[in-house]
Amino acid sequence: MANVQLDQVRKTYENGHIAVVGATFEVQDAELLVLVGPSGCGKSTLLRMIAGLESVTSGTLSINGRVVNDVAPKDRDIAMVFQNYALYPHMTVAENLGFGLKLRGASKADARTQVGKAAEMLGLTEMLPLRPRELSGGQRQRVALGRALVRDPEVFLLDEPLSNLDAKLRLSMRTEIAKLHRSLGTTMIYVTHDQIEAMTLGHRIVVMRNGEIQQIDTPMYLYDKPANMFVAGFLGSPAMNFFRGRLIAGVEPRLQMADGVLPLGNLSLQHGALAKFVDQEIVLGVRPEDLHLRMTETVGQSGGSLRAQLEVIEPVGNEIFLNMRSGSSELVARIPPQILPTVGNEILLEFALDKLHFFDAKTEQRIELAAR
């Protein structure tokens, strides 16, 4: 049983750079929590503080209720998997797997048993006599996972373990890690810059930017209810489309943009959270899959619509990405395979009002509407 608690954990380097600005959250026992964000956001620094490889400037870091701010890494009962595998090239797979056990004084018999179990679980049994140079990238990554696995730690820490693999291997190893977590039931904290990895692996996701936590929640809640424009734009591929303009009420509610108008159907602006933003600048967001192509001029009165020039068509098999421009705004729609207009033509798109996201243009925070 293991949980990890962070209370206002902060990291400031000697040059004054603040890498982590007071992180507060708890990782539950047996949870797979993902730290995600762009390069330089502080996610790996935060993981290294949990591991004890970076000192904590201020705040409290606890594992199972024990404060570990000044506890050495070897005494934290954690195991870490690094991005670069960190395998010993002169050792066999078996020796790499068992090296940590040897350092901890395990008997040869116990080490052999633990290595055998880990190798079987990860499909490495036939590779035990081989050296790292004889393995593929995916196999090396499995050895790195196995080396952490044999220690039977309270907490697994994984720092971008799949970033050196090609797309096919990333998908395969992602599945392996999910299966491994399910079979072990061990607490895992996983760092990645890849939002697809975060969405598919994490029970919960911590989204970071510039050392600050932006939002913590389940993958689908983050996707459906992003707390701000950064989270909305970071999670989702292709990214959410944004339109900035002044919210106009009246018989025909609309977003008055610098170079055009976005009709908003029968959107109510008289009551609720949007009422105070009438005649104010806001940002409207819509996911690519919520933009629908219309081949006729008829659009449902309850929804919104926009015109855009089709610039690029990207067919990817079971779906098609339409890259378009509406005024100065670039946007993308994700649609099912169908007969398409010609590139360069103006097309008509529509969207349901209940699929829209609204953000305060000044703070970039979500404007939460009542259920419609």
N, C-alpha and C positions, 0 to 999 in steps of 0.2 A: 504494500500500500504506500503510495507516494503522492504528495501534492507539493506544488511550488507556489510560494507567495512572494509577490513584489509589492513593496509599499514605498512609493515615491523614490524609486531607485534612479539615481542620476550618475552620469559619467561626464567629467570634465577633464580634458587633457591639460598638460602643463602649459601648452601654448594658448590656452583659453578656449579652445574649440569644445563646444558642448555636443557630445555625440548622442546622449540620451537625456531627455529633459524631464525626468520624474515619472517613471513608468509604474503604474499601479494595476495589477491584475492577479488572478489566481488560476493556476492550472490544476484541474481536478485530477484525482487518482484515475489512472487508465485512460486519460483523455489524450487525444492527438491534437495539439494546438499548433497552429501555423503562424509564424511571424512573416509578414509580407510587406513589400514596399520597394521603391526604386533603389538603385545603388546609392550608398551614402546616407540612407535614412536612419541607420543605427541598429538595424535588426541583428546583424552579426555581432556587433559590440554587446548588445543585450544578451545574446546567447552565450558569449564568452564570459560575461560577468556571472551568469548562472553556473557556468562550468568552473569558474575560479581562475580563468586565464587572464581576465582583466579585473582590476580592483574596482570596488564600488566607491564612488566619491562621497555619496550621501544616500540616505534611505536604508531600508531594511530588506534583505533577501533571506528567505527562509525555505527550508526543505523539510517537510513533515513537522513543521512547528519549531524546528531548530534554526536559529539565526546562523547563517554560514558566511557572513560578510568576510570574516578573517580566517575561514577554514580552508586548508589546502585542498586543491583539486582531488587528490588521491583519497581524501577523507570525506568526500561528499557523496559517495556511492552513485556516481553518474558515469556514463560512457558517452563519448562524442565521436561522431563520424564526420570527417572533414571532406571538403570539396575535392582535394587532390589525392584522396585515397590514403596517402602516407604509409604505403606498404614497404617493407624491407626487401630490396631487390635480390639480395643474396639468400633469402630464406624461402623455403617452400611454402605453399598455401597452409599446410598443417602447422608449420613453425610460426607463420604470421598469426594464425588464429590463436595459437597457444602461448604466444610470447607474453601477453599481459598476465596470464595465469602463472607463468613461470616466475615473473617478477614478484608476484604476490605470495610465492612460496607454496603453490599447490603441488601435490604429489604428481608424479608422472601418470599414474593410473587415473586420478581424477581429471587431470588435464586432457588425457586421451579421450575419456568419456565425454567431457564437455565439448571438445573439438568435434568429436564424431556426431554428437547431437546437432550442433550448429551446422555442420557441413551437410547433414541429411536434410535439415529444414530448408537450407538455401540451395540445394542441388549442387553441392560442391564436392561430394564424396569422391568422385572419380578424378578430381583435380587436386586432391591433397598432396600428391608428390610433385606437382608442377611449381614453377617459379612465376612471379608476376609478369615477366616479359613474355611468357607463353600464353597469357590470358587475354581475352578481349576486354574492352572497357567495362562492359556490363558485368563480366565475371569478376574483375578487380573490385568493382563497387560492391558486389556480393561478399567478397572476402572482407572488405572494410566493415560492412554491416556485421558479418560473422564475428569479427574480432571484438566488436562491442557486445555482441550477443552473448558470447561465452562468459562474460563477466557477471551476467545476471544482475544488472544494475537496477537501482530504484527508478532512475530517469535516463531516457535516451535523449541525446541532443544531436540533431542532424543539421549541419551547416551547408546548404546548397549541394547536397550529395549527388544530384543528377545533372548539374550544369555542364559537365564535360562530355556528356553522352549525346549521340545523335537523336533525332526525333523519335524514331521507332524504339530505341533502347530506353529513352526517357519514359515512354508510355508503359513499356514492359516493367521497368523497375518501379514505376509509380504503383503499379498493381501489386508488385512483390512487397513493397513497403506497407501497403494497406493490409495485405494478407498477414504479414508478419506482426503488425500491430494487433490485429484481431486475434491471432493465435496466442500472443504473449500477454495481452492485457496490461501492458506496461505503459507508464506515462511517457509520452514523447513530445518534444518541442522541436519543430521543424522550421528551418529558415529557407526562404526562397524569394526570388524577385519575380517568379513566374506566377501570374495570377491564376492560370489554369491548374497548376499544381496545387496552389492554395485552395481553390474551390473544390477540387476533387478529393483531396486528402484530409483536410481539416474538419474536425468536429466543430471547432470554432476558429476564427481568424482574427489576428490582431493586425490591423492596417496601420503602417507607420509612414511618417513623412518628416524629414528634417529633424529626426530625433524625438518627435512627438507622436503619441498614439492618437490616431484619428477616430477609430471606431473598433469595437470588439463585439463580434456576434457570430452567429451561424452563417455559413456561406450564402444560403438563399435569402436570409434576412438582410445581409449586407447588400446583396444584389437588388432586392426589391425596395429596401428602405435605406439607401445610402445617406449617411449623416451630413455629407457635404459634397461639393463638386469634385474634390479630389478623389474621394472614395468612388463616386459615381463614374468618373472617367477612368479610374485605374482598373476596376473590376468589370470584366466584360470584354469580349473580343468578337467583332470590332467594338470599339469604345462607344459610350453613349454620345449622341448628338446633342449639341447645346445651341440655343438661340438666345441672344441677349437683346432686350428691348424694353419699352415702356408698356405697362399693362393698362389697357384701355377698356373701360366698361361701356355700357350703352346697349342698344338693341343688338349689335353685333360685337360681342367681346373679341378682343384681338390683342396681339403683341405687336406694337409699333416698333419696328427695327430701323436701323439707320438707313437701310437700302431696300425696305420692303415691309409688307404686312403679313402676319401669320394669323389667319382667322381661327378662332377658338370655339366655334359652334355655339352651343347653349351653355357654356361654362358659367356657373353662378359666381359672381364677384361681389354680391351684396352682403353676404354673411360669411362667417368663418375666417380662417387664417389669411386668405387672399384679400379680404376687404381692405385691410390697411396698406396693401401694396398697390391699390388702384392709383394710377398716374405716377407710379414709382417704377424705377428700373428693376427688373428681375431677370433671372435666367431660367429658361424652360429647357428641360431635358427629355429626350425620348430615345429609347433603346432601338437599335437597328431592326430588330425583329418585330417592333411595334409600328413600323412604317409599312404601309401596304400600297402596292401599285394599283392604280385605277386606270382602266382602258377606256372609260367613258367620262363625260363631264359630270355625271351624277354622283354626288357625295352625300352620305347620310347627314341629316341636319344636326344630329346630336354630337357628331365628331368634329375634328378639325381637319384642315387640309393645307397643302402647300404645293407650289410648283417649283420644279427644279430642272436644271439641264443635266442630262445623263452624259457623264464623261468617260467612265470606264466600267466594263462589265467583267466580273470575275466569277466564272462558274467553277464550283469546287465539288461537283458531284451531286450530293443530296440537297444542296442549296446554292443560291446565287447571291453574290454581293454586288450591289449597285452603288457605284461611287458617283456622287452628284455634287452640283453646286447650286445654291439658292442665294442669289445676291453675292455677298462676300463670305457666306457660310459654306463650308464643305461638310457634306453629310454622307452617311452610308446606310443603306437599307439591306436587310437580310430577308430574302424571299425564297419560296420553293421554286423548283424548276417550272418554267412556263414560257409562253411566247413573249418575247421582249421587244420593246421599241428599239429603234436604231440609235447608236451612239451619236450624240450631238443634238438629239431632239429634246424638246421640253416634255416633261412627263408630269403627271398629276399623282400626288401621294395623299393618303389619308391616315388618320390615327385616332384611336379611341381616347377620349378625355381621361378616362380612369387609368390610362397607362402613362400619363405625363408625370414628370417630376418637376417641382418648382424649387428654386433656390434664391435666397436673398443675394442680390448682385454685390452688395457691399461686404457682407461677411462670408459669402459663399456657403452658408449653412442651409440645410434643408428647411423648406416651409412645409410643415406637416399639416395636411388637410384632414378633415373629418372624413370618415368612410362615406363613399358616395354610392 
